[in-house]
Structure formats: structure tokens, C-alpha cells
Amino acid sequence: MKRIAWLIGIGVLLVASAVGAETVVSTHAVFGEIAEIVGGGEIEVVTIIPSGFCPAQYDLAPSDLVAVLDATLILYSGFESWMETLAAGGSADLVQLPGDWATPDAAVKKTEAIRDTLSGRFPELASTFAANADAYIGRLLDLKASLVGRAEELSVSSISVLCMEWQADFVSWLGFSVAATYGPPAGLTLRDLVRLADAGSSSGAELVIDNLQSGVEFGAKLAREIAAIHVVLSNFPGAMPDTATVLDLLARNAEALFAAIEPWEEVSP
């Protein structure tokens, strides 16, 4: 809290002399990307946390404070515990968009929410925002059809998995049978490992699905315990190869799961 107060003090001094266009600030890369796509170059979008960084592990810089204090609109998820304190020093509209974006359906809802938020703040550009959002939603729905079709071909509903809770929505959406979930490894104990291993063994879990940003050592150990394949997914673009965009991220996460089971499917009678 002392560091945030110090940063706010510096930010106020810097922003007092700053002159800039109206700016939309996003706390993380997902909202920043969608805002840029919907905005179509008509608005300036600043993303505080670079693509690939986990919000919980990012160290705020004075330049981030300048962006927040000079912003017209701020988009955040709600898990950024520092945002409300930072924003209190400025005059921006602070808009929370809670919930996940881990599936094409969820990303569509976030796109619609960002479209509506931008249209409300910049009504003269509403038709542009609507057209850009519609085009992007079309791409998300095309990806949805492709991923769902592939999942059905591979009969993923017959495959039991253990899953880190931050990836459970995506894994369930694809159709996998989630036998049990687990939270961030920092809060897990040996008792949790034994409990999850029992759940995995009794359900015949074939995959242990981890989340990159929360740490993967626990999941790797769990996979060894039940002789399952360990698969690592990401919930932010840019953290893994070939995941520069949200669409890339969703496609790559699905492909990682499909690739893990394809060898078995190919030899199945």
C-alpha cells in the first residue's frame, strides 16, 4: 500500500503537466486487445500489464500511474486489487468487466461489453464500434465452430481429466469430463496431492491440465502420480509461442489438448 501511495504521488506530479488525447486504459492484454479491435484506431488504448504477464506478478511503474490518472476510461477485471486505489486519484470512468474470457463464447460477451462501454463513453463512434465488434465476433464464432467440431471428432467427452480451476471453464466448454479441480499451487498441500491423485485414479483421468501463470510444478507431480499426460495452457496471450492474440490463445490451448489425446485416438479400435 505504501508503494502504491508513493506511485500515486509521482503520477500526480507527472500528469499535472501532461496533455494528451482521451485514452482508454486496460489493465491486461485481453481487454486491451479487444478494445483496440473494437476501437479500430479511433481511440487510444493503453494496456498496463504487457501481454504474457500475470497481473498478480506485475510490478507497477510510475508510467502506469500516469496512464491511469490521465485516462478517460479504465477497463479492469476485478482481480487487480490495486486498480481502485490507483484510479481514485484520477477522473476516469472505472468499468469492471468480471468473469472469464477463456472460451469463444465468453470472449464474445467481453467484446459486446467493451463495445457497449465504448459506445456509451464515445457515442459519436457507436456505429464504428458496432461494425468492428460484429466482425471480431464473427471470427470468434468461426473459431468456436472449428474447435467444437474437432472436439466432437475426438470424442473428448469420454476423457476424464484433472484441471487447474482457472482453466476449468475452457476444458469443460470443449467437452472434457472434469473429475476434479485444484486451486493455485501456493495454497496446496501434500494432503491435496493425495486427494487429487485418488480422484484421478478412481475416474481414470488421462490428463492433468495446468495453468501457466499459476505455476506448473504441482500439476506435473500430480500427473506423474497417476501416470497421466501433463498439459499446460495459458490464460493470457503472449506468454507461450504462437499466442500473440486472444484468437491464437484459444486455438493453441485447444490444440494442446487435442494433441495430447490424438495418439490414443489413432490407435483406438
C-alpha positions in Angstrom: 0.0 0.0 0.0 2.9 2.4 0.8 4.4 1.7 -2.7 1.0 2.5 -4.4 0.7 5.7 -2.4 4.2 6.7 -3.5 3.5 5.9 -7.1 0.3 7.9 -7.0 2.3 10.9 -5.7 4.7 10.6 -8.5 1.9 10.1 -11.0 0.0 13.2 -9.9 3.1 15.3 -10.4 3.8 13.9 -13.8 0.3 14.0 -15.1 -0.2 17.6 -14.0 1.8 18.8 -16.9 0.7 16.0 -19.4 -1.5 16.9 -22.3 -3.0 14.1 -24.3 -6.0 12.7 -26.2 -8.7 10.9 -24.4 -7.4 7.5 -23.5 -8.9 4.1 -22.7 -6.7 2.1 -20.3 -6.9 -1.6 -19.9 -5.3 -3.4 -17.0 -4.4 -6.5 -19.0 -3.7 -7.7 -22.6 -7.1 -9.3 -23.2 -9.2 -6.3 -22.7 -6.6 -4.1 -24.3 -6.6 -6.2 -27.5 -10.4 -6.3 -27.7 -10.7 -2.5 -27.1 -8.2 -1.8 -29.9 -10.1 -4.1 -32.3 -13.4 -2.6 -31.4 -12.0 0.9 -31.4 -10.5 0.4 -34.8 -7.9 3.2 -34.4 -10.5 5.8 -33.4 -9.4 5.8 -29.8 -6.1 5.5 -28.0 -5.7 2.3 -25.9 -3.1 1.8 -23.3 -2.5 -1.6 -21.7 -0.8 -1.5 -18.3 0.2 -5.1 -18.0 2.1 -6.3 -21.1 0.9 -9.4 -22.9 2.2 -12.5 -21.3 2.4 -11.1 -17.7 0.2 -12.4 -14.9 -1.5 -9.4 -13.1 -0.6 -10.9 -9.7 3.1 -10.9 -10.7 3.3 -7.5 -12.4 5.2 -4.6 -10.6 3.6 -1.3 -11.3 5.7 1.5 -12.7 5.3 5.3 -12.5 4.4 5.4 -16.2 1.4 3.1 -15.4 0.2 5.7 -12.9 0.4 8.5 -15.4 -1.7 6.4 -17.8 -4.3 5.7 -15.1 -4.5 9.3 -13.9 -4.8 10.7 -17.4 -7.3 8.1 -18.6 -10.9 8.8 -19.8 -12.0 5.2 -19.3 -10.4 2.2 -17.4 -11.3 -1.4 -18.1 -10.4 -4.0 -15.5 -11.5 -7.5 -14.4 -11.7 -7.1 -10.7 -8.8 -9.3 -9.6 -6.4 -6.3 -9.9 -6.6 -5.4 -6.2 -4.6 -2.2 -6.8 -6.7 -0.7 -9.5 -9.4 1.1 -7.4 -6.7 2.7 -5.2 -4.8 3.9 -8.3 -7.9 5.2 -10.1 -9.1 7.1 -7.1 -6.5 9.8 -7.9 -7.9 10.5 -11.4 -11.2 11.2 -13.0 -11.6 8.3 -15.3 -14.8 6.1 -15.6 -13.8 2.9 -13.9 -15.6 -0.1 -15.6 -15.3 -3.6 -14.1 -15.9 -6.5 -16.5 -15.8 -9.6 -14.3 -15.7 -13.2 -15.4 -13.6 -15.2 -17.7 -12.7 -14.8 -21.4 -11.3 -18.3 -21.8 -13.8 -19.6 -24.4 -15.0 -18.1 -27.7 -18.5 -17.7 -26.1 -17.0 -15.8 -23.1 -14.8 -13.7 -25.4 -17.9 -12.7 -27.4 -19.6 -11.5 -24.2 -16.5 -9.5 -23.3 -16.4 -8.0 -26.8 -20.1 -7.0 -26.5 -19.5 -5.5 -23.1 -16.5 -3.5 -24.3 -18.4 -2.3 -27.4 -21.3 -1.1 -25.2 -18.9 0.6 -22.8 -17.0 2.4 -25.5 -20.3 3.4 -27.3 -21.6 4.8 -24.0 -18.5 6.9 -23.5 -18.0 7.9 -27.1 -21.5 7.8 -28.7 -20.4 9.6 -31.8 -18.4 6.5 -32.7 -21.0 3.9 -31.8 -21.6 2.7 -35.3 -17.9 2.2 -35.9 -17.6 0.2 -32.7 -20.6 -1.9 -33.6 -19.2 -2.8 -37.0 -15.8 -3.7 -35.7 -17.3 -5.7 -32.8 -19.5 -7.6 -35.3 -16.5 -8.5 -37.5 -14.5 -9.8 -34.5 -17.4 -11.7 -33.0 -17.7 -13.4 -36.4 -14.1 -14.6 -36.2 -14.7 -15.9 -32.6 -17.8 -17.8 -33.7 -15.9 -19.3 -36.7 -13.2 -20.5 -34.2 -15.9 -21.9 -31.9 -17.3 -24.0 -34.7 -13.9 -25.3 -35.6 -12.9 -26.2 -32.1 -16.3 -27.8 -31.2 -16.2 -29.8 -34.4 -12.7 -31.1 -33.6 -13.6 -31.9 -30.0 -16.6 -34.0 -31.2 -14.4 -35.8 -33.7 -12.1 -36.8 -30.9 -14.9 -37.7 -28.5 -13.4 -35.7 -25.8 -16.5 -36.2 -23.6 -15.2 -39.7 -22.9 -11.9 -38.4 -21.5 -11.6 -37.7 -17.8 -9.2 -35.0 -16.6 -7.9 -33.2 -13.6 -7.8 -29.4 -14.1 -6.4 -26.3 -12.5 -9.5 -24.3 -11.7 -8.5 -21.3 -13.9 -8.7 -23.5 -17.0 -11.8 -25.5 -16.0 -14.2 -23.3 -17.9 -12.4 -23.8 -21.2 -11.8 -27.5 -20.7 -15.4 -28.1 -19.8 -16.6 -26.0 -22.7 -14.6 -28.2 -25.1 -16.5 -31.2 -23.6 -13.9 -33.0 -21.5 -15.1 -34.6 -18.3 -13.5 -32.8 -15.4 -13.2 -35.2 -12.4 -11.7 -32.6 -10.0 -10.2 -29.2 -10.0 -7.4 -27.6 -7.9 -6.5 -24.1 -6.9 -3.2 -22.2 -7.1 -0.3 -24.4 -6.1 0.9 -22.0 -3.5 -2.1 -22.9 -1.3 -1.9 -26.7 -1.9 -0.5 -29.3 0.5 0.5 -33.0 0.4 -3.0 -33.9 1.5 -4.4 -32.1 -1.6 -2.0 -34.1 -3.8 -3.2 -37.4 -2.3 -6.8 -36.3 -2.6 -6.5 -35.3 -6.2 -4.4 -38.4 -7.1 -7.2 -40.6 -5.6 -9.8 -38.7 -7.6 -7.7 -39.0 -10.8 -7.2 -42.7 -10.2 -10.8 -43.5 -9.5 -12.0 -41.6 -12.5 -9.3 -42.9 -14.8 -8.1 -39.4 -15.6 -5.9 -39.3 -18.6 -4.8 -35.7 -18.5 -3.7 -33.2 -15.8 -4.3 -29.7 -17.2 -2.4 -26.9 -15.7 -2.4 -23.1 -16.0 1.0 -21.5 -16.9 0.5 -18.3 -14.9 -0.3 -20.1 -11.6 2.7 -22.4 -11.7 3.0 -25.9 -13.1 5.2 -28.0 -10.8 2.3 -29.3 -8.7 0.4 -30.4 -11.8 3.5 -32.1 -13.2 3.9 -34.1 -9.9 0.2 -35.0 -9.9 0.4 -36.2 -13.5 3.3 -38.5 -12.5 1.4 -39.8 -9.5 -1.4 -41.1 -11.7 0.6 -41.7 -14.9 -1.4 -39.1 -16.8 -0.2 -36.6 -19.5 0.6 -33.2 -18.2 -0.8 -30.3 -20.4 0.0 -26.7 -19.8 -2.4 -24.0 -21.0 -2.3 -20.2 -20.7 -5.0 -17.7 -19.8 -3.2 -14.6 -21.3 -2.0 -14.1 -24.8 1.7 -13.7 -25.5 3.0 -16.0 -22.7 3.5 -19.0 -25.0 4.7 -19.4 -28.6 2.1 -18.7 -31.3 -0.3 -17.0 -28.9 0.0 -13.3 -29.9 -3.7 -12.7 -29.9 -6.8 -13.9 -28.0 -7.8 -16.0 -31.0 -4.4 -17.5 -31.2 -4.5 -18.3 -27.5 -7.8 -20.1 -27.7 -6.8 -22.1 -30.7 -3.4 -23.0 -29.1 -5.0 -24.1 -25.8 -7.4 -26.4 -27.7 -4.7 -27.8 -29.9 -2.5 -28.6 -26.9 -5.4 -30.7 -25.5 -6.2 -32.3 -28.9 -2.5 -33.2 -29.5 -2.3 -34.9 -26.1 -5.1 -37.3 -26.9 -4.7 -37.8 -30.6 -2.1 -40.6 -30.4 -4.6 -42.6 -28.3 -7.5 -41.9 -30.6 -5.5 -43.0 -33.7 -4.9 -46.5 -32.2 -8.3 -46.9 -30.7 -10.4 -49.7 -32.4 
